[in-house]
Amino acid sequence: MSTRKFVSLIYPMPEKDFYQRIAPIYDTLLTPLIKNLRKEVVRWICETKPHRVLDLCCGTGHQLSLIPDEILAFGVDLSPAMLHKAQETIPGKCILADVTKTPFADNSFDLILSQFALHEKPMEIIESELQEAQRLLKPNGQFAIIDFAQSTKKGLLPWVFAKGISWIESHTDDTHSSSFKDWMKYGALDSIMESNGWINIRRKEYYKGTLVFGVYRYS
């Protein structure tokens, strides 16, 4: 069965796949920048030992492929092109689904992951996704997120990293670009999670505070 047929059985195909062009080279571009960060996520997962993990907006499935086999891990994404790559790497683990209304039952997961996936969405979609994560997590479950933050550090490097991120985001599609601007306007990861009722229990900064690996529980 082709990947297109595989994913279309799970959820209606989106009208347009914005990642179709970049999917074949996505990992090649991104991995050199976040290789150590992905390893850090795996180390933390091995320490916390969740039984069931869900990667929301799993993309090519690269992060999922690094999780030990004894942990039951799944991924969802709305890009058939990205899922095609995931199917090559970790067949049968990722499905096509809207992350605001996944097919999983309440309280299904100990841990939910999200990497570089919130900032590109309109605020109302982010709020719906956070509500879905709350529904899917078991009591005391954790939501681990890697995304852009507002650095409080002074100096040239934080400014360079922030400007570089803004420049890259300005060259994406209109929805992605405008959503990133709103993301930063509303305080980025820390403020948005807090305003939606999530408590930060672990936080590590990268690239001079412009990127954060944060772990949250719903209050």
Backbone as ProteinMPNN parsed JSONL, in Angstrom:
{"seq_chain_A": "MSTRKFVSLIYPMPEKDFYQRIAPIYDTLLTPLIKNLRKEVVRWICETKPHRVLDLCCGTGHQLSLIPDEILAFGVDLSPAMLHKAQETIPGKCILADVTKTPFADNSFDLILSQFALHEKPMEIIESELQEAQRLLKPNGQFAIIDFAQSTKKGLLPWVFAKGISWIESHTDDTHSSSFKDWMKYGALDSIMESNGWINIRRKEYYKGTLVFGVYRYS", "coords_chain_A": {"N_chain_A": [[0.842, -1.195, 0.0], [0.593, 2.191, -0.877], [2.049, 5.157, 0.602], [0.401, 7.373, 0.388], [-2.137, 6.211, 0.082], [-2.193, 4.874, 2.494], [-2.218, 6.931, 4.477], [-4.51, 8.329, 3.735], [-6.574, 6.713, 4.414], [-6.875, 7.133, 7.075], [-7.537, 9.796, 7.614], [-9.219, 12.566, 6.046], [-7.661, 13.786, 3.065], [-5.637, 16.726, 3.055], [-6.356, 19.846, 1.343], [-4.188, 21.263, 0.343], [-0.717, 20.733, 0.503], [1.626, 22.193, 2.271], [4.172, 21.46, 2.842], [5.184, 19.923, 0.854], [7.264, 20.477, -0.988], [9.507, 20.869, 0.626], [9.764, 18.625, 2.211], [11.418, 16.386, 1.265], [14.0, 17.304, 1.844], [13.965, 18.168, 4.399], [14.948, 17.043, 6.873], [17.655, 17.033, 6.283], [18.242, 19.743, 6.229], [17.488, 20.612, 8.801], [18.517, 18.889, 10.809], [21.403, 19.278, 11.344], [21.267, 21.591, 12.89], [19.765, 21.017, 15.163], [20.552, 18.602, 16.203], [21.855, 17.877, 18.644], [19.942, 18.763, 20.413], [17.777, 17.077, 19.886], [18.882, 14.696, 20.801], [19.051, 15.323, 23.491], [16.337, 15.406, 24.156], [15.684, 12.686, 23.849], [17.326, 11.558, 25.831], [16.124, 12.654, 28.101], [13.567, 11.52, 27.889], [14.203, 8.815, 28.258], [14.975, 8.925, 30.901], [12.603, 9.657, 32.237], [10.86, 7.668, 31.502], [8.248, 7.174, 30.088], [5.271, 5.325, 29.226], [3.59, 5.459, 27.007], [3.766, 7.479, 24.162], [3.065, 10.404, 22.278], [3.681, 12.144, 19.337], [2.858, 15.198, 18.353], [2.263, 16.698, 15.272], [4.369, 15.331, 13.891], [5.954, 15.329, 11.638], [8.61, 14.253, 9.633], [9.1, 12.137, 11.241], [11.538, 11.847, 12.49], [12.363, 12.439, 15.17], [10.782, 10.586, 16.566], [11.89, 8.222, 15.642], [14.176, 7.992, 17.12], [13.467, 7.298, 19.647], [13.541, 4.798, 22.148], [12.697, 1.36, 21.414], [11.163, -0.001, 23.293], [9.383, 1.782, 24.303], [6.122, 2.742, 23.634], [5.329, 4.499, 20.913], [3.776, 7.024, 18.948], [2.857, 9.026, 16.069], [1.338, 11.996, 14.727], [0.359, 13.901, 11.9], [-0.405, 16.463, 9.492], [0.549, 16.59, 6.987], [0.876, 14.939, 4.048], [3.232, 14.605, 2.556], [5.324, 14.848, 4.42], [4.659, 12.708, 6.048], [5.076, 10.65, 4.295], [7.858, 10.473, 4.252], [8.189, 9.759, 6.923], [6.982, 7.27, 6.924], [8.83, 5.785, 5.544], [10.901, 5.637, 7.348], [9.932, 4.914, 9.948], [7.778, 2.8, 9.677], [4.238, 2.54, 9.884], [3.841, 3.851, 12.311], [3.0, 6.482, 12.282], [0.269, 8.65, 11.586], [-2.077, 10.303, 9.411], [-3.636, 13.096, 10.574], [-5.683, 15.646, 12.034], [-4.287, 17.711, 14.392], [-5.821, 18.957, 16.275], [-7.996, 17.422, 16.687], [-7.614, 14.502, 17.174], [-7.679, 10.888, 16.588], [-7.472, 9.452, 18.945], [-8.263, 8.064, 22.206], [-9.467, 9.615, 25.273], [-7.066, 10.459, 27.824], [-4.861, 8.907, 26.928], [-2.075, 8.994, 26.764], [1.175, 9.201, 28.28], [3.062, 11.059, 27.73], [3.36, 13.847, 25.596], [4.72, 15.157, 22.639], [5.959, 18.089, 20.986], [7.465, 19.76, 18.385], [8.785, 22.599, 17.084], [6.295, 23.292, 16.04], [4.129, 24.729, 16.99], [4.408, 27.547, 16.761], [3.868, 28.196, 14.135], [1.202, 28.275, 13.664], [-2.121, 29.753, 13.594], [-3.408, 31.601, 16.416], [-5.852, 30.656, 17.46], [-5.874, 28.033, 16.6], [-3.657, 27.019, 17.919], [-4.605, 27.179, 20.572], [-6.687, 25.315, 20.438], [-5.211, 23.018, 19.88], [-3.728, 22.768, 22.227], [-5.786, 22.251, 24.008], [-6.567, 19.778, 23.031], [-4.281, 18.292, 23.587], [-4.399, 18.347, 26.367], [-6.69, 16.775, 26.722], [-5.797, 14.302, 25.774], [-3.696, 13.528, 27.421], [-2.731, 11.518, 30.204], [-3.642, 11.67, 33.733], [-1.417, 13.816, 35.403], [0.238, 13.686, 33.234], [2.736, 14.706, 30.803], [3.691, 17.468, 28.732], [5.927, 18.001, 26.345], [7.742, 20.471, 24.79], [9.414, 21.939, 22.07], [10.265, 25.01, 20.976], [10.194, 28.394, 19.647], [11.297, 31.171, 21.626], [11.116, 34.21, 23.585], [14.004, 35.783, 24.035], [15.698, 36.854, 26.953], [18.216, 37.619, 27.229], [21.14, 39.703, 26.984], [23.234, 41.334, 24.522], [25.213, 40.672, 21.517], [24.958, 38.104, 20.241], [22.392, 36.909, 21.082], [20.714, 38.764, 19.812], [21.435, 38.402, 17.105], [20.669, 35.706, 16.684], [17.888, 35.916, 17.149], [17.128, 37.718, 15.124], [17.866, 36.203, 12.912], [16.127, 33.992, 13.082], [13.676, 35.33, 12.768], [14.012, 36.271, 10.168], [14.096, 33.896, 8.656], [11.517, 32.891, 9.213], [9.992, 34.856, 8.013], [10.149, 34.227, 5.382], [8.499, 32.129, 4.865], [5.253, 30.625, 4.09], [2.283, 32.745, 3.918], [0.438, 32.348, 6.065], [1.96, 30.937, 7.944], [4.041, 32.793, 8.401], [2.665, 35.094, 9.41], [1.529, 33.963, 11.65], [3.761, 33.343, 13.176], [4.614, 35.932, 13.824], [2.49, 36.731, 15.485], [2.826, 34.842, 17.475], [5.247, 35.65, 18.668], [4.474, 38.193, 19.451], [2.595, 37.704, 21.441], [4.18, 36.806, 23.471], [5.481, 34.436, 23.037], [6.579, 31.013, 23.599], [6.657, 30.585, 26.513], [4.828, 32.475, 27.7], [2.453, 31.969, 26.286], [1.861, 29.286, 26.878], [1.492, 29.484, 29.667], [-0.708, 31.231, 29.797], [-2.656, 29.591, 28.867], [-3.075, 27.799, 30.839], [-1.049, 25.98, 31.523], [1.596, 24.622, 33.439], [5.007, 25.216, 33.819], [7.511, 22.792, 34.234], [10.008, 22.038, 33.643], [12.789, 23.494, 32.055], [14.923, 24.394, 29.459], [17.304, 26.333, 27.815], [18.32, 27.221, 24.479], [20.489, 28.41, 21.886], [21.051, 30.998, 22.924], [18.736, 31.564, 24.394], [16.704, 31.934, 22.555], [15.457, 29.728, 21.707], [13.642, 27.122, 23.181], [13.45, 24.219, 25.227], [10.857, 23.038, 26.743], [8.982, 21.605, 29.433], [5.721, 20.726, 30.393], [2.88, 20.67, 32.605], [-0.662, 20.355, 32.845], [-2.509, 22.651, 34.708]], "CA_chain_A": [[0.0, 0.0, 0.0], [1.385, 3.416, -0.921], [1.868, 6.022, 1.759], [-0.764, 8.226, 0.166], [-3.312, 5.425, 0.418], [-2.129, 4.57, 3.926], [-2.647, 8.05, 5.301], [-5.841, 8.795, 3.382], [-7.535, 5.87, 5.101], [-6.998, 7.585, 8.452], [-8.105, 11.132, 7.725], [-9.326, 13.17, 4.717], [-6.446, 14.44, 2.596], [-5.736, 18.191, 3.01], [-6.429, 20.385, -0.01], [-2.86, 21.692, -0.079], [0.352, 20.32, 1.407], [2.643, 23.24, 2.218], [5.498, 20.871, 3.064], [5.501, 18.992, -0.229], [8.565, 20.779, -1.593], [10.625, 20.818, 1.574], [9.819, 17.335, 2.913], [12.571, 15.54, 0.925], [15.271, 17.821, 2.377], [13.678, 18.754, 5.712], [15.899, 16.561, 7.882], [18.997, 17.464, 5.886], [18.389, 21.147, 6.618], [17.249, 20.872, 10.218], [19.277, 18.038, 11.733], [22.649, 19.873, 11.847], [20.983, 22.668, 13.837], [19.112, 20.559, 16.402], [20.953, 17.221, 16.489], [22.094, 17.723, 20.078], [18.672, 18.979, 21.101], [17.013, 15.834, 19.759], [19.5, 13.733, 21.718], [18.649, 15.733, 24.838], [14.953, 14.959, 24.324], [15.708, 11.232, 24.04], [17.89, 11.306, 27.164], [15.106, 12.994, 29.087], [12.524, 10.496, 27.789], [14.728, 7.595, 28.884], [14.989, 9.152, 32.349], [11.239, 9.725, 32.769], [10.278, 6.354, 31.219], [6.819, 7.118, 29.777], [4.873, 4.089, 28.537], [2.983, 5.799, 25.71], [4.184, 8.813, 23.721], [2.49, 10.895, 21.026], [4.337, 13.314, 18.75], [1.923, 16.014, 17.577], [2.999, 17.289, 14.155], [5.602, 14.532, 13.929], [6.769, 15.567, 10.453], [9.26, 13.091, 9.015], [9.245, 11.078, 12.228], [12.931, 11.698, 12.915], [12.452, 12.354, 16.63], [10.194, 9.313, 16.978], [12.802, 7.13, 15.296], [15.242, 7.951, 18.121], [12.912, 6.834, 20.916], [13.748, 3.354, 22.301], [11.591, 0.529, 20.949], [10.314, -0.467, 24.395], [8.369, 2.812, 24.538], [5.115, 2.746, 22.577], [5.304, 5.882, 20.43], [3.021, 7.278, 17.727], [2.923, 10.388, 15.578], [0.289, 12.483, 13.835], [0.73, 15.076, 11.118], [-1.386, 16.754, 8.451], [1.264, 16.702, 5.719], [1.16, 13.649, 3.422], [4.629, 14.542, 2.114], [6.147, 14.565, 5.594], [4.345, 11.353, 6.49], [5.732, 9.736, 3.354], [9.211, 10.284, 4.778], [8.066, 9.024, 8.183], [6.646, 5.878, 6.608], [10.072, 5.137, 5.121], [11.787, 5.478, 8.504], [9.251, 4.198, 11.035], [6.502, 2.405, 9.073], [3.107, 2.159, 10.714], [3.775, 4.567, 13.587], [2.479, 7.842, 12.113], [-0.96, 8.721, 10.82], [-2.553, 11.615, 8.984], [-4.731, 13.537, 11.433], [-5.699, 17.018, 12.525], [-3.819, 17.64, 15.781], [-6.826, 19.513, 17.181], [-9.044, 16.399, 16.87], [-6.986, 13.225, 16.846], [-8.583, 9.75, 16.782], [-7.142, 8.71, 20.157], [-9.171, 8.207, 23.342], [-9.027, 10.448, 26.396], [-6.09, 9.902, 28.772], [-4.168, 7.821, 26.229], [-0.619, 9.126, 26.694], [1.948, 9.723, 29.405], [3.882, 12.169, 27.238], [3.111, 14.374, 24.254], [5.819, 15.968, 22.121], [5.711, 19.054, 19.913], [8.733, 20.394, 18.042], [8.705, 23.617, 16.023], [4.999, 23.104, 15.397], [3.101, 25.635, 17.497], [4.586, 28.944, 16.337], [3.449, 28.394, 12.742], [-0.251, 28.16, 13.585], [-2.898, 30.854, 14.168], [-3.57, 31.441, 17.856], [-7.013, 29.836, 17.796], [-5.484, 26.641, 16.372], [-2.781, 26.672, 19.048], [-5.441, 26.949, 21.747], [-7.387, 24.044, 20.228], [-4.222, 21.945, 20.002], [-3.414, 22.62, 23.648], [-6.941, 21.583, 24.605], [-6.5, 18.373, 22.619], [-3.204, 17.682, 24.375], [-4.946, 18.157, 27.716], [-7.611, 15.635, 26.656], [-5.082, 13.063, 25.478], [-2.743, 13.178, 28.466], [-3.166, 10.896, 31.449], [-3.395, 12.537, 34.89], [0.014, 14.081, 35.633], [0.998, 13.548, 31.992], [3.606, 15.84, 30.499], [3.72, 17.993, 27.366], [7.288, 18.489, 26.096], [7.679, 21.333, 23.61], [10.567, 22.703, 21.598], [9.789, 26.072, 20.085], [10.865, 29.675, 19.792], [10.998, 31.934, 22.834], [11.65, 35.571, 23.633], [15.207, 35.777, 24.862], [15.916, 37.993, 27.851], [19.666, 37.814, 27.315], [21.678, 40.875, 26.315], [24.434, 41.097, 23.738], [25.102, 40.539, 20.071], [24.511, 36.787, 19.797], [20.938, 36.766, 21.169], [20.116, 39.609, 18.769], [21.682, 37.745, 15.816], [19.81, 34.524, 16.599], [16.5, 36.358, 17.041], [16.937, 38.277, 13.787], [17.96, 35.098, 11.963], [14.869, 33.248, 13.143], [12.637, 36.175, 12.164], [14.233, 36.316, 8.716], [13.664, 32.604, 8.109], [10.061, 32.802, 9.315], [9.391, 35.807, 7.074], [10.209, 33.659, 4.041], [7.576, 31.006, 4.764], [3.976, 31.052, 3.516], [1.677, 33.876, 4.621], [-0.143, 31.924, 7.339], [3.087, 30.613, 8.825], [4.75, 34.025, 8.735], [1.839, 35.943, 10.271], [1.351, 33.254, 12.918], [4.994, 33.528, 13.942], [4.589, 37.295, 14.368], [1.568, 36.717, 16.62], [3.477, 34.024, 18.506], [6.206, 36.494, 19.376], [3.736, 39.318, 20.04], [1.919, 37.239, 22.655], [5.142, 36.365, 24.471], [6.089, 33.174, 22.614], [6.237, 29.757, 24.269], [6.416, 30.669, 27.958], [3.606, 33.223, 28.009], [1.287, 31.323, 25.68], [1.542, 28.096, 27.675], [0.971, 29.923, 30.965], [-2.039, 31.818, 29.625], [-3.59, 28.504, 28.569], [-3.241, 26.952, 32.011], [-0.002, 24.975, 31.655], [2.667, 24.972, 34.372], [6.325, 24.753, 33.391], [8.207, 22.004, 35.255], [11.398, 21.875, 33.197], [13.064, 24.477, 30.999], [16.322, 24.514, 29.057], [17.427, 27.276, 26.707], [19.306, 27.004, 23.423], [20.706, 29.574, 21.022], [20.958, 32.221, 23.737], [17.388, 31.793, 24.888], [15.722, 32.121, 21.483], [14.834, 28.42, 21.518], [13.459, 26.522, 24.504], [12.884, 22.894, 25.447], [10.071, 23.177, 27.964], [8.07, 20.521, 29.793], [4.577, 21.346, 31.055], [1.709, 19.932, 33.07], [-1.843, 21.215, 32.901], [-2.824, 22.956, 36.108]], "C_chain_A": [[0.88, 1.249, 0.0], [1.119, 4.25, 0.318], [0.64, 6.893, 1.597], [-2.04, 7.472, 0.517], [-3.36, 5.15, 1.916], [-2.688, 5.72, 4.746], [-4.067, 8.485, 4.986], [-6.922, 7.932, 4.027], [-7.812, 6.37, 6.517], [-7.779, 8.893, 8.553], [-8.203, 11.733, 6.329], [-8.066, 13.923, 4.33], [-6.621, 15.958, 2.594], [-5.729, 18.683, 1.57], [-5.05, 20.768, -0.536], [-1.84, 21.296, 0.97], [1.504, 21.313, 1.283], [4.058, 22.695, 2.381], [5.939, 19.948, 1.926], [6.894, 19.229, -0.812], [9.722, 20.542, -0.635], [10.791, 19.455, 2.244], [11.043, 16.492, 2.559], [13.89, 16.012, 1.538], [15.123, 18.373, 3.798], [14.707, 18.331, 6.756], [17.326, 16.981, 7.566], [19.259, 18.897, 6.333], [18.374, 21.33, 8.136], [18.179, 20.116, 11.164], [20.585, 18.661, 12.214], [22.428, 20.936, 12.924], [20.457, 22.163, 15.174], [19.472, 19.118, 16.759], [21.133, 16.994, 17.982], [20.816, 17.899, 20.893], [17.806, 17.726, 21.041], [17.571, 14.752, 20.678], [19.114, 14.04, 23.164], [17.223, 15.279, 25.14], [14.911, 13.463, 24.608], [16.27, 10.876, 25.414], [16.85, 11.559, 28.252], [13.979, 11.961, 29.078], [12.975, 9.204, 28.469], [14.767, 7.721, 30.404], [13.579, 9.088, 32.945], [10.451, 8.448, 32.514], [8.756, 6.374, 31.015], [6.493, 5.814, 29.044], [4.358, 4.376, 27.123], [3.285, 7.26, 25.381], [3.488, 9.154, 22.406], [3.241, 12.138, 20.587], [3.319, 14.044, 17.881], [2.699, 16.797, 16.526], [4.378, 16.633, 14.07], [6.49, 14.728, 12.712], [7.316, 14.288, 9.858], [9.458, 11.938, 9.99], [10.645, 10.901, 12.772], [13.055, 11.568, 14.432], [11.889, 11.032, 17.141], [11.139, 8.149, 16.727], [13.924, 6.968, 16.314], [14.77, 7.417, 19.469], [13.077, 5.32, 21.016], [12.495, 2.542, 21.976], [10.661, 0.089, 22.07], [9.251, 0.552, 24.788], [7.415, 2.837, 23.355], [4.896, 4.185, 22.116], [4.587, 5.983, 19.092], [3.21, 8.736, 17.307], [1.719, 10.723, 14.728], [0.793, 13.732, 13.128], [-0.324, 15.258, 10.04], [-0.731, 16.922, 7.089], [1.54, 15.316, 5.145], [2.617, 13.509, 3.002], [5.558, 14.222, 3.277], [5.904, 13.145, 6.087], [4.916, 10.301, 5.552], [7.153, 9.444, 3.813], [9.173, 9.476, 6.078], [7.794, 7.547, 7.934], [7.884, 5.104, 6.165], [10.947, 4.787, 6.323], [11.175, 4.623, 9.602], [7.861, 3.772, 10.554], [5.45, 2.014, 10.106], [2.948, 2.916, 12.011], [3.107, 5.934, 13.488], [1.243, 7.827, 11.233], [-1.271, 10.165, 10.442], [-3.742, 11.999, 9.85], [-4.562, 15.002, 11.78], [-5.326, 16.98, 14.004], [-4.799, 18.266, 16.765], [-7.97, 18.531, 17.433], [-8.518, 15.044, 16.401], [-7.948, 12.072, 17.14], [-8.349, 8.976, 18.078], [-8.119, 9.017, 21.296], [-8.594, 9.144, 24.398], [-7.989, 9.705, 27.244], [-5.293, 8.743, 28.178], [-2.655, 7.843, 26.395], [-0.02, 9.697, 27.98], [2.714, 10.985, 29.016], [3.457, 12.549, 25.832], [4.275, 15.279, 23.885], [5.304, 16.948, 21.075], [7.01, 19.791, 19.64], [8.561, 21.327, 16.85], [7.356, 23.581, 15.303], [3.932, 24.079, 15.867], [3.201, 27.022, 16.89], [4.052, 29.229, 14.947], [1.935, 28.39, 12.563], [-0.93, 29.421, 14.117], [-3.22, 30.563, 15.635], [-4.758, 30.565, 18.216], [-6.73, 28.345, 17.577], [-4.571, 26.162, 17.496], [-3.617, 26.34, 20.28], [-6.197, 25.635, 21.634], [-6.439, 22.86, 20.372], [-3.85, 21.707, 21.466], [-4.562, 21.951, 24.398], [-6.951, 20.097, 24.258], [-5.406, 17.638, 23.388], [-3.672, 17.409, 25.802], [-5.866, 16.937, 27.754], [-6.863, 14.308, 26.553], [-4.169, 12.601, 26.607], [-3.423, 12.497, 29.652], [-2.99, 11.9, 32.592], [-1.898, 12.612, 35.199], [0.876, 13.818, 34.397], [1.741, 14.83, 31.662], [3.587, 16.18, 29.001], [5.097, 18.629, 27.166], [7.325, 19.219, 24.761], [9.038, 21.96, 23.331], [10.041, 23.761, 20.641], [10.499, 27.382, 20.433], [10.376, 30.427, 21.026], [11.543, 33.348, 22.688], [12.837, 35.591, 24.588], [15.285, 37.041, 25.715], [17.398, 38.324, 27.98], [20.087, 39.047, 26.52], [22.904, 40.486, 25.49], [24.146, 40.854, 22.272], [24.504, 39.205, 19.646], [23.003, 36.573, 19.945], [20.212, 37.568, 20.09], [20.259, 38.954, 17.401], [20.768, 36.537, 15.647], [18.348, 34.917, 16.409], [16.205, 36.909, 15.653], [16.988, 37.183, 12.724], [16.691, 34.28, 11.914], [13.751, 34.038, 12.478], [12.775, 36.225, 10.651], [13.765, 35.024, 8.065], [12.142, 32.513, 8.104], [9.362, 33.745, 8.342], [9.383, 35.277, 5.65], [9.398, 32.375, 3.914], [6.272, 31.496, 4.139], [3.311, 32.079, 4.436], [1.121, 33.494, 5.994], [0.937, 31.652, 8.369], [3.759, 31.896, 9.316], [3.95, 34.902, 9.693], [1.618, 35.293, 11.634], [2.585, 33.388, 13.793], [5.033, 34.92, 14.575], [3.667, 37.375, 15.581], [2.159, 35.943, 17.795], [4.437, 34.868, 19.345], [5.5, 37.653, 20.086], [3.081, 38.933, 21.367], [2.875, 36.615, 23.67], [5.798, 35.043, 24.196], [5.753, 32.04, 23.587], [5.832, 29.931, 25.732], [5.077, 31.327, 28.284], [2.359, 32.526, 27.485], [0.89, 30.076, 26.462], [0.927, 28.491, 29.014], [-0.45, 30.454, 30.847], [-3.096, 30.777, 29.3], [-3.649, 27.464, 29.686], [-2.197, 25.881, 32.22], [1.12, 25.492, 32.554], [3.982, 24.387, 33.879], [7.025, 24.017, 34.532], [9.659, 21.714, 34.864], [11.643, 22.837, 32.056], [14.559, 24.528, 30.726], [16.399, 25.363, 27.8], [18.532, 26.866, 25.739], [19.399, 28.285, 22.589], [20.395, 30.882, 21.765], [19.526, 32.579, 24.125], [16.336, 32.013, 23.83], [14.972, 30.83, 21.168], [14.775, 27.736, 22.877], [12.914, 25.104, 24.386], [12.177, 22.961, 26.795], [9.155, 21.987, 28.184], [6.981, 21.103, 30.685], [3.58, 20.3, 31.553], [0.532, 20.893, 33.114], [-2.253, 21.402, 34.351], [-4.296, 22.672, 36.428]], "O_chain_A": [[1.814, 1.348, 0.796], [0.107, 4.079, 0.997], [-0.087, 7.129, 2.562], [-2.926, 8.02, 1.173], [-4.425, 5.187, 2.531], [-3.537, 5.512, 5.613], [-4.77, 8.965, 5.875], [-8.062, 8.373, 4.17], [-8.857, 6.068, 7.093], [-8.584, 9.075, 9.467], [-7.35, 11.445, 5.49], [-7.469, 14.616, 5.155], [-7.669, 16.44, 2.165], [-5.174, 18.034, 0.684], [-4.773, 20.615, -1.726], [-2.053, 21.489, 2.167], [2.263, 21.28, 0.314], [5.031, 23.391, 2.091], [6.961, 19.27, 2.036], [7.619, 18.275, -1.096], [10.787, 20.072, -1.036], [11.856, 19.164, 2.788], [11.662, 15.925, 3.459], [14.802, 15.208, 1.731], [16.054, 18.975, 4.332], [15.274, 19.177, 7.446], [18.114, 17.253, 8.471], [20.364, 19.227, 6.765], [19.154, 22.11, 8.682], [18.582, 20.646, 12.199], [20.869, 18.585, 13.41], [23.294, 21.158, 13.77], [20.672, 22.799, 16.206], [18.764, 18.482, 17.539], [20.616, 16.018, 18.527], [20.635, 17.262, 21.931], [17.174, 17.356, 22.03], [16.813, 13.981, 21.266], [18.882, 13.131, 23.961], [16.932, 14.823, 26.245], [14.19, 13.018, 25.501], [15.746, 9.989, 26.087], [16.715, 10.781, 29.196], [13.488, 11.569, 30.137], [12.193, 8.574, 29.182], [14.608, 6.728, 31.113], [13.382, 8.532, 34.026], [9.483, 8.166, 33.22], [8.043, 5.652, 31.712], [7.334, 5.268, 28.331], [4.646, 3.643, 26.177], [3.087, 8.153, 26.205], [3.34, 8.301, 21.531], [3.418, 13.074, 21.367], [2.96, 13.569, 16.803], [3.674, 17.478, 16.844], [5.409, 17.299, 14.164], [7.658, 14.34, 12.736], [6.567, 13.344, 9.606], [9.936, 10.873, 9.599], [10.923, 9.909, 13.447], [13.766, 10.692, 14.926], [12.457, 10.426, 18.05], [11.184, 7.2, 17.509], [14.559, 5.915, 16.367], [15.588, 7.117, 20.338], [12.778, 4.617, 20.051], [11.374, 2.982, 22.232], [9.483, -0.17, 21.822], [8.32, 0.225, 25.525], [7.845, 2.942, 22.206], [4.338, 4.997, 22.854], [4.765, 5.14, 18.213], [3.666, 9.567, 18.092], [1.141, 9.848, 14.083], [1.556, 14.517, 13.691], [-1.053, 14.322, 9.711], [-1.383, 17.35, 6.137], [2.359, 14.581, 5.697], [3.182, 12.418, 3.081], [6.477, 13.415, 3.135], [6.84, 12.458, 6.497], [5.208, 9.182, 5.974], [7.601, 8.298, 3.768], [10.021, 8.613, 6.304], [8.309, 6.682, 8.642], [7.972, 3.897, 6.389], [11.644, 3.773, 6.321], [11.822, 3.715, 10.125], [6.864, 4.343, 10.994], [5.716, 1.276, 11.055], [2.004, 2.654, 12.756], [2.689, 6.49, 14.504], [1.175, 7.084, 10.254], [-0.792, 11.112, 11.067], [-4.753, 11.296, 9.858], [-3.45, 15.529, 11.814], [-5.978, 16.289, 14.787], [-4.625, 18.122, 17.976], [-8.818, 18.774, 18.292], [-8.93, 14.522, 15.365], [-8.927, 12.256, 17.862], [-8.974, 7.936, 18.286], [-8.721, 10.09, 21.341], [-7.396, 9.426, 24.414], [-8.031, 8.481, 27.363], [-5.076, 7.726, 28.836], [-2.004, 6.819, 26.19], [-0.611, 10.538, 28.658], [2.978, 11.855, 29.846], [3.224, 11.688, 24.985], [4.755, 16.063, 24.703], [4.335, 16.669, 20.369], [7.597, 20.381, 20.547], [8.232, 20.89, 15.747], [7.286, 23.813, 14.096], [2.915, 24.238, 15.191], [2.182, 27.617, 16.54], [3.805, 30.386, 14.607], [1.44, 28.49, 11.441], [-0.384, 30.091, 14.994], [-3.293, 29.403, 16.039], [-4.687, 29.803, 19.18], [-7.278, 27.496, 18.281], [-4.698, 25.032, 17.968], [-3.369, 25.339, 20.954], [-6.338, 24.915, 22.623], [-6.813, 21.822, 20.918], [-3.677, 20.563, 21.886], [-4.33, 21.171, 25.322], [-7.3, 19.259, 25.09], [-5.59, 16.49, 23.791], [-3.37, 16.36, 26.372], [-5.828, 16.157, 28.706], [-7.251, 13.316, 27.17], [-3.899, 11.407, 26.735], [-4.534, 12.852, 30.044], [-2.265, 12.883, 32.438], [-1.21, 11.592, 35.249], [2.1, 13.737, 34.498], [1.418, 15.901, 32.175], [3.484, 15.305, 28.142], [5.396, 19.671, 27.75], [6.98, 18.651, 23.725], [9.717, 22.446, 24.236], [9.441, 23.439, 19.616], [11.286, 27.458, 21.376], [9.212, 30.334, 21.415], [12.327, 33.639, 21.785], [12.68, 35.434, 25.799], [14.98, 38.143, 25.257], [17.783, 39.204, 28.75], [19.47, 39.39, 25.512], [23.527, 39.45, 25.726], [22.993, 40.831, 21.84], [23.631, 39.172, 18.779], [22.377, 36.09, 19.002], [19.22, 37.108, 19.526], [19.31, 38.949, 16.617], [20.161, 36.359, 14.591], [17.646, 34.316, 15.597], [15.164, 36.609, 15.069], [16.241, 37.228, 11.747], [16.223, 33.912, 10.837], [12.967, 33.481, 11.711], [11.777, 36.223, 9.932], [13.105, 35.059, 7.027], [11.545, 32.104, 7.108], [8.251, 33.459, 7.894], [8.682, 35.818, 4.794], [9.584, 31.615, 2.964], [6.185, 32.645, 3.706], [3.721, 32.259, 5.582], [1.307, 34.222, 6.968], [0.842, 32.08, 9.519], [4.011, 32.054, 10.51], [4.493, 35.399, 10.68], [1.529, 35.982, 12.651], [2.474, 33.531, 15.01], [5.439, 35.069, 15.727], [4.006, 38.003, 16.584], [2.012, 36.334, 18.953], [4.432, 34.802, 20.575], [5.886, 38.042, 21.188], [3.022, 39.737, 22.298], [2.435, 35.968, 24.621], [6.586, 34.557, 25.008], [4.758, 32.108, 24.309], [4.767, 29.466, 26.136], [4.288, 30.787, 29.06], [1.329, 32.496, 28.158], [-0.298, 29.839, 26.684], [-0.058, 27.891, 29.444], [-1.298, 30.167, 31.692], [-4.292, 31.036, 29.437], [-4.203, 26.38, 29.505], [-2.411, 24.959, 33.006], [1.539, 26.644, 32.445], [4.06, 23.201, 33.559], [7.127, 24.529, 35.647], [10.436, 21.205, 35.671], [10.794, 22.985, 31.177], [15.363, 24.686, 31.644], [15.658, 25.145, 26.841], [19.531, 26.256, 26.121], [18.495, 29.121, 22.598], [19.616, 31.724, 21.317], [19.158, 33.753, 24.176], [15.176, 32.258, 24.163], [13.973, 30.843, 20.449], [15.743, 27.766, 23.637], [12.042, 24.821, 23.565], [12.814, 22.944, 27.848], [8.614, 21.427, 27.231], [7.26, 21.867, 31.609], [3.46, 19.208, 30.998], [0.693, 22.083, 33.381], [-2.335, 20.444, 35.12], [-4.731, 22.873, 37.561]]}, "name": "protein", "num_of_chains": 1, "seq": "MSTRKFVSLIYPMPEKDFYQRIAPIYDTLLTPLIKNLRKEVVRWICETKPHRVLDLCCGTGHQLSLIPDEILAFGVDLSPAMLHKAQETIPGKCILADVTKTPFADNSFDLILSQFALHEKPMEIIESELQEAQRLLKPNGQFAIIDFAQSTKKGLLPWVFAKGISWIESHTDDTHSSSFKDWMKYGALDSIMESNGWINIRRKEYYKGTLVFGVYRYS"}
